[in-house]
Amino acid sequence: MTYKIEVDVTSAVQDFYPGLSNSEVDLLAKNISENWDYSSMFNTLSDRIGEYAQFNNIDLYQKDGVYE
């Protein structure tokens, strides 16, 4: 099974600013999606993996694929 987290940027822009024209929404959504920095999202994901592993008693030691 595959789990995904997806964001419809166009819909989010429309939700936050319903008064924008369709062309303004499209331009903003395009700019956001083309310039998005995913690093903070991956850092949060990494933190959550550690938290939920601990909660579920899963040992992550030396399971990250990077060993000295």
C-alpha positions in Angstrom: 0.0 0.0 0.0 1.2 3.5 -0.8 0.2 6.5 1.4 0.5 10.0 -0.1 0.0 13.6 1.2 -1.1 15.9 -1.6 -2.1 19.5 -1.7 -4.2 21.0 -4.4 -2.5 24.4 -4.6 -5.1 25.9 -6.9 -7.9 25.0 -4.5 -5.9 26.2 -1.5 -5.3 29.6 -3.2 -9.0 29.9 -4.0 -9.9 28.9 -0.4 -7.7 31.5 1.1 -8.6 34.3 -1.4 -12.0 33.6 -3.0 -12.1 37.1 -4.5 -9.2 36.4 -6.9 -9.9 36.0 -10.6 -9.2 32.6 -12.2 -6.1 33.9 -14.0 -4.8 35.4 -10.7 -5.4 32.1 -8.9 -3.7 30.2 -11.7 -0.7 32.5 -11.7 -0.2 32.3 -8.0 -0.7 28.5 -7.9 1.8 28.0 -10.7 4.4 30.2 -9.0 3.9 28.5 -5.6 4.1 25.0 -7.1 7.2 25.8 -9.2 9.1 27.4 -6.4 8.1 25.3 -3.4 10.8 24.3 -1.0 10.1 20.8 0.2 12.9 20.6 2.8 10.8 21.7 5.7 8.1 19.2 4.8 10.7 16.4 4.7 12.2 17.5 8.0 8.7 17.3 9.6 8.2 13.9 8.0 11.5 12.6 9.4 10.5 13.9 12.9 7.1 12.2 12.7 8.7 8.9 11.6 10.8 9.0 14.7 7.9 9.9 17.0 5.6 7.3 15.6 8.3 4.6 15.6 8.9 5.3 19.3 5.2 5.3 20.0 4.9 1.9 18.3 8.1 0.5 19.8 9.9 0.3 16.5 13.7 0.4 16.7 15.1 2.7 14.0 18.8 2.3 15.1 21.0 1.5 12.0 17.9 1.2 9.8 18.4 4.5 8.0 20.8 3.0 5.4 23.7 5.3 6.5 26.4 3.6 8.6 29.9 4.6 9.7 
